[in-house]
Amino acid sequence: MRLVQLIHSKEDRRVAIVDGSHLAFLRHHRTVYDLANKAIAARTQIAEVASKDQSTEVLDYDSVYRSRSAWRLLPPFDHPNDPSRCLVSGTGLTHKASAENRARMHQHQPTTITDSMRMYQLGVERGAPAPGEIGVQPEWFYKGSGRILRAHGEALHVPFFAEDGGEEPEVAGLYLIAPDGDPYRVGFATGNDFSDHVMEKENYLYLAPSKLRHCAIGPELLISALPQDIKGTVTIDRKGQPRWAMPIYSGEYNMSHSIANLEHHHFKYSDHRNPGDVHVHFFGADGFSFGAGVKIEDGDVMEVAWPDLGRPLRNPIRIDTEPTSLIVPKLL
């Protein structure tokens, strides 16, 4: 089962089940957050709660997807009442191609083994432990709160102070912390971990600020296990024509860490288990256009397509040109 979240006005939010070319509204649950809380309280699966709540009211999915409807798509999971209670984070160097791209950024001597490749190799050696065991910890980064989340069709902004803006086609895990502090995986979604690779290339210690950008997830939420081997494509469209594209791969078959190991190392911190909080966690990219030397332009459209996760995620790029004035805290 796959779900979407939609909005018609600031007050009129709905959840719908994807049914081919149609979206079937739920009757009572207006957010996936409420749906997930109901499933936790009832000790059942989200799919069961959603199925029992499905109505006969439907929308044409194509019209919504192509922004030709009064309804528009939201990120498929969020904290509907307080975006600050949504933590957006990610894990890097979990796919070989991405690790090689990162290594090339920071390799000064042809024979030097970079820290990036060492981190990736640690994952290969100890990132997929036996069930019940703990493997090596991965790289981890913070992106921001739920305020940075963008839905399918929404623009990703390159701020004035940025050096660049580049897509990172990924799978995102979506989680809710139960009242007892246990994390629950709600599902998976297509993700674009939008980042500033030029800033990062200048010095790998700039990785942290290079990640403080918008990101996008959706349009659909897959509420089942992620296939072991998923294949997709990432594309940059410019003026209606493909500027660059490449095949991408994910799922544990293509990763150096198991998802269970990544989840453990994210939720082992008690502050990541606050009841009622939402987590959006990116699992790493297989490749991106920056590694191919592509320079993003204003108006480009980034598309990430994982057919196993539903329709492609498409977001236009807006490059902000208005200078940021000096920010000086006021004195008390």
C-alpha positions as CSV (number, residue, x, y, z in Angstrom):
1,M,0.0,0.0,0.0
2,R,1.1,3.6,-0.8
3,L,-0.3,6.7,0.7
4,V,-0.2,10.4,-0.1
5,Q,-1.1,13.5,1.9
6,L,-2.9,16.4,0.3
7,I,-4.1,19.9,1.1
8,H,-6.9,22.0,-0.3
9,S,-6.6,24.9,2.1
10,K,-4.7,25.5,5.3
11,E,-7.4,23.7,7.2
12,D,-8.4,21.0,4.7
13,R,-5.8,18.2,4.9
14,R,-6.6,14.7,3.7
15,V,-4.9,11.3,3.4
16,A,-5.5,9.1,0.4
17,I,-4.6,5.6,-0.8
18,V,-2.9,5.4,-4.2
19,D,-5.1,3.2,-6.4
20,G,-3.6,3.3,-9.9
21,S,-4.6,6.6,-11.5
22,H,-6.9,7.5,-8.6
23,L,-6.5,8.6,-5.0
24,A,-9.1,7.2,-2.6
25,F,-9.6,9.5,0.4
26,L,-9.7,8.2,4.0
27,R,-12.9,9.1,5.9
28,H,-11.6,10.1,9.3
29,H,-7.9,10.2,9.5
30,R,-6.7,13.6,8.1
31,T,-2.9,13.1,8.5
32,V,-0.6,10.1,8.3
33,Y,0.6,11.2,11.8
34,D,-2.8,10.5,13.2
35,L,-3.1,7.3,11.2
36,A,0.2,6.1,12.6
37,N,-0.7,7.0,16.2
38,K,-3.9,5.1,15.8
39,A,-2.1,2.0,14.5
40,I,0.4,2.2,17.5
41,A,-2.5,2.5,20.0
42,A,-4.4,-0.3,18.4
43,R,-1.3,-2.5,18.1
44,T,-1.9,-3.1,14.5
45,Q,-0.5,-2.2,11.1
46,I,-1.1,1.1,9.3
47,A,-2.3,-0.7,6.2
48,E,-5.1,-2.3,8.2
49,V,-6.2,1.0,9.8
50,A,-6.1,2.8,6.4
51,S,-8.0,0.0,4.6
52,K,-10.9,0.1,7.2
53,D,-11.0,3.9,6.8
54,Q,-11.1,4.1,3.0
55,S,-14.0,6.0,1.5
56,T,-15.6,5.9,-1.9
57,E,-14.5,9.5,-2.5
58,V,-11.7,9.6,-5.1
59,L,-9.5,12.2,-7.0
60,D,-7.8,11.9,-10.3
61,Y,-4.2,11.4,-9.4
62,D,-2.8,12.7,-12.7
63,S,-4.4,16.1,-12.2
64,V,-3.0,16.4,-8.6
65,Y,0.4,15.1,-9.6
66,R,0.7,17.6,-12.5
67,S,-0.6,20.6,-10.4
68,R,-3.8,20.9,-12.4
69,S,-6.1,20.4,-9.3
70,A,-7.2,22.6,-6.4
71,W,-5.6,19.8,-4.3
72,R,-1.9,19.7,-4.0
73,L,0.5,17.2,-2.6
74,L,2.3,17.5,0.8
75,P,5.3,15.5,2.0
76,P,3.8,12.1,2.6
77,F,4.7,12.2,6.3
78,D,5.3,15.1,8.7
79,H,4.4,16.5,12.1
80,P,1.2,18.3,11.2
81,N,1.1,20.5,14.3
82,D,4.7,21.5,15.0
83,P,7.4,21.2,12.3
84,S,10.1,21.8,14.9
85,R,9.3,18.3,16.2
86,C,10.4,16.7,13.0
87,L,14.1,15.9,12.8
88,V,15.5,15.6,9.3
89,S,18.9,13.8,9.1
90,G,20.8,11.4,7.0
91,T,23.6,8.8,6.6
92,G,26.3,9.1,4.0
93,L,28.9,6.8,2.4
94,T,26.5,3.9,2.4
95,H,26.7,3.4,-1.4
96,K,30.0,2.7,-3.3
97,A,29.4,5.2,-6.1
98,S,28.7,8.0,-3.6
99,A,31.8,7.1,-1.6
100,E,33.9,7.2,-4.7
101,N,32.5,10.6,-5.7
102,R,33.2,11.9,-2.2
103,A,36.7,10.5,-2.3
104,R,37.5,12.2,-5.6
105,M,36.4,15.5,-4.1
106,H,39.0,15.3,-1.3
107,Q,41.8,13.2,-2.8
108,H,45.0,15.2,-3.0
109,Q,47.3,12.4,-4.1
110,P,46.3,9.7,-6.5
111,T,47.4,6.9,-4.1
112,T,45.8,8.5,-1.0
113,I,43.0,6.5,0.6
114,T,40.6,9.2,1.9
115,D,38.6,9.2,5.1
116,S,35.5,8.8,3.0
117,M,36.7,5.6,1.5
118,R,37.8,4.3,4.9
119,M,34.4,5.1,6.3
120,Y,32.7,3.3,3.4
121,Q,35.0,0.3,3.8
122,L,34.2,0.1,7.5
123,G,30.5,-0.3,6.4
124,V,31.4,-3.0,4.0
125,E,33.3,-4.9,6.7
126,R,31.0,-4.4,9.7
127,G,27.9,-2.5,8.5
128,A,25.5,-5.4,8.1
129,P,25.8,-7.5,11.3
130,A,23.8,-10.6,12.1
131,P,20.3,-10.1,13.4
132,G,20.3,-8.9,17.0
133,E,23.9,-7.7,16.8
134,I,25.2,-4.1,16.5
135,G,27.5,-3.1,13.6
136,V,29.9,-0.3,13.0
137,Q,28.4,3.2,13.2
138,P,27.9,5.1,9.9
139,E,28.5,8.7,9.0
140,W,25.6,10.8,10.3
141,F,24.5,14.4,9.4
142,Y,21.8,16.8,10.5
143,K,19.7,18.7,7.8
144,G,17.2,20.7,9.9
145,S,13.7,20.6,11.2
146,G,10.5,19.8,9.3
147,R,10.4,23.4,8.0
148,I,13.0,22.4,5.3
149,L,10.8,19.6,3.9
150,R,9.4,20.2,0.5
151,A,6.8,18.1,-1.4
152,H,6.7,17.0,-5.0
153,G,6.4,20.0,-7.3
154,E,7.7,22.5,-4.7
155,A,10.8,24.5,-5.4
156,L,14.2,23.8,-3.8
157,H,16.0,27.1,-3.1
158,V,19.7,27.7,-3.4
159,P,20.3,30.5,-0.9
160,F,22.4,33.5,-1.8
161,F,25.3,32.4,0.5
162,A,25.5,28.9,-1.1
163,E,28.2,27.9,-3.5
164,D,25.9,25.4,-5.4
165,G,22.9,23.2,-5.1
166,G,22.9,19.6,-6.1
167,E,20.5,16.7,-5.9
168,E,21.2,13.5,-4.0
169,P,18.7,10.8,-5.1
170,E,17.9,8.6,-2.0
171,V,15.4,6.6,-0.1
172,A,14.2,8.2,3.1
173,G,12.9,6.3,6.1
174,L,10.0,7.9,8.0
175,Y,9.5,7.3,11.7
176,L,7.2,8.2,14.6
177,I,8.2,7.9,18.3
178,A,5.4,6.2,20.3
179,P,4.2,7.5,23.7
180,D,6.5,4.9,25.5
181,G,9.6,6.2,23.6
182,D,9.9,3.3,21.1
183,P,10.6,4.3,17.5
184,Y,8.2,3.0,14.8
185,R,9.0,2.9,11.2
186,V,6.0,4.3,9.3
187,G,7.4,3.6,5.8
188,F,9.7,4.7,3.1
189,A,9.6,7.5,0.5
190,T,11.6,8.8,-2.5
191,G,14.0,11.5,-1.3
192,N,16.2,14.3,-2.7
193,D,18.8,15.2,0.0
194,F,19.6,18.5,-1.7
195,S,23.1,19.7,-0.7
196,D,25.9,22.1,-1.6
197,H,28.7,20.0,-3.1
198,V,30.9,22.9,-4.1
199,M,31.1,24.0,-0.4
200,E,31.8,20.5,0.7
201,K,34.5,20.1,-1.9
202,E,36.4,23.1,-0.6
203,N,36.9,21.3,2.7
204,Y,35.3,18.1,3.9
205,L,34.8,19.7,7.3
206,Y,32.2,21.9,5.5
207,L,30.0,18.8,5.1
208,A,27.8,19.9,8.1
209,P,26.8,23.4,6.7
210,S,26.6,22.0,3.2
211,K,23.7,19.9,4.3
212,L,21.6,22.7,5.8
213,R,19.4,23.1,2.8
214,H,15.9,22.3,1.7
215,C,15.2,18.7,0.8
216,A,12.2,16.9,-0.7
217,I,10.4,13.6,-0.1
218,G,7.4,12.0,-1.8
219,P,5.1,12.0,-3.5
220,E,4.1,8.7,-2.0
221,L,4.7,6.8,1.3
222,L,5.4,3.1,0.9
223,I,4.1,1.3,4.0
224,S,5.8,-2.0,3.6
225,A,9.3,-3.4,3.6
226,L,11.8,-1.8,1.2
227,P,12.9,-4.3,-1.5
228,Q,16.4,-5.5,-1.2
229,D,17.4,-4.3,-4.6
230,I,15.7,-1.3,-6.1
231,K,16.6,0.4,-9.4
232,G,15.7,3.9,-10.5
233,T,16.9,7.0,-12.4
234,V,17.9,10.5,-11.6
235,T,17.4,13.2,-14.2
236,I,18.1,16.9,-14.5
237,D,15.7,18.6,-17.0
238,R,16.6,22.0,-18.4
239,K,14.1,24.0,-20.4
240,G,12.0,20.9,-20.9
241,Q,14.8,18.6,-22.1
242,P,17.0,16.1,-20.2
243,R,20.3,17.8,-19.4
244,W,21.8,14.8,-17.6
245,A,20.6,11.4,-16.4
246,M,21.9,8.2,-14.8
247,P,20.6,4.9,-13.4
248,I,20.7,4.6,-9.6
249,Y,20.5,1.7,-7.2
250,S,19.6,1.3,-3.6
251,G,18.2,-1.2,-1.1
252,E,20.4,-3.3,1.2
253,Y,21.8,-5.3,-1.8
254,N,23.5,-2.1,-3.0
255,M,24.4,-0.7,0.5
256,S,27.3,-1.2,2.8
257,H,25.1,-1.0,5.9
258,S,21.9,-2.8,6.7
259,I,18.9,-0.6,7.3
260,A,18.5,-2.1,10.8
261,N,22.1,-1.0,11.6
262,L,21.5,2.5,10.4
263,E,18.3,2.7,12.4
264,H,20.0,1.5,15.6
265,H,22.7,4.1,15.3
266,H,20.2,6.9,14.8
267,F,17.8,5.9,17.6
268,K,20.5,4.9,20.1
269,Y,20.5,8.5,21.3
270,S,17.8,9.1,23.9
271,D,17.1,12.6,22.5
272,H,16.1,10.9,19.2
273,R,13.3,9.0,21.1
274,N,11.1,11.8,22.4
275,P,7.4,10.7,22.3
276,G,5.4,12.2,19.5
277,D,8.4,13.3,17.5
278,V,8.8,12.6,13.7
279,H,12.0,11.6,12.0
280,V,12.9,11.8,8.3
281,H,16.2,10.0,7.7
282,F,18.0,9.7,4.4
283,F,19.8,6.5,3.7
284,G,22.5,7.7,1.2
285,A,22.9,8.3,-2.5
286,D,24.2,6.1,-5.3
287,G,25.3,9.0,-7.5
288,F,24.6,12.6,-8.3
289,S,25.1,15.1,-11.2
290,F,27.8,17.1,-9.4
291,G,30.1,14.0,-9.8
292,A,29.5,14.2,-13.5
293,G,30.5,17.9,-13.6
294,V,27.0,19.3,-14.1
295,K,26.4,22.9,-12.9
296,I,22.8,23.5,-11.8
297,E,20.9,26.5,-13.3
298,D,17.9,28.4,-12.1
299,G,14.8,26.7,-13.5
300,D,16.3,23.2,-13.8
301,V,14.0,20.4,-12.6
302,M,15.4,17.5,-10.5
303,E,13.7,14.2,-10.8
304,V,14.3,11.1,-8.7
305,A,12.4,8.0,-9.8
306,W,12.2,4.8,-7.8
307,P,9.4,2.8,-9.4
308,D,9.1,0.6,-6.3
309,L,8.2,3.7,-4.3
310,G,5.6,5.2,-6.6
311,R,5.6,8.1,-9.0
312,P,8.8,10.2,-9.5
313,L,9.7,13.1,-7.2
314,R,10.1,16.3,-9.3
315,N,11.3,19.7,-7.9
316,P,12.2,22.9,-9.7
317,I,15.3,24.8,-8.7
318,R,15.3,28.5,-7.7
319,I,18.6,30.2,-7.2
320,D,18.2,33.2,-4.9
321,T,20.1,36.3,-6.0
322,E,19.1,38.7,-3.2
323,P,22.2,39.3,-1.0
324,T,21.7,38.4,2.7
325,S,22.4,41.3,5.0
326,L,24.7,40.8,8.0
327,I,22.7,39.2,10.8
328,V,23.5,40.7,14.2
329,P,21.7,39.5,17.3
330,K,20.0,42.3,19.2
331,L,21.3,43.0,22.7
332,L,19.1,42.4,25.8
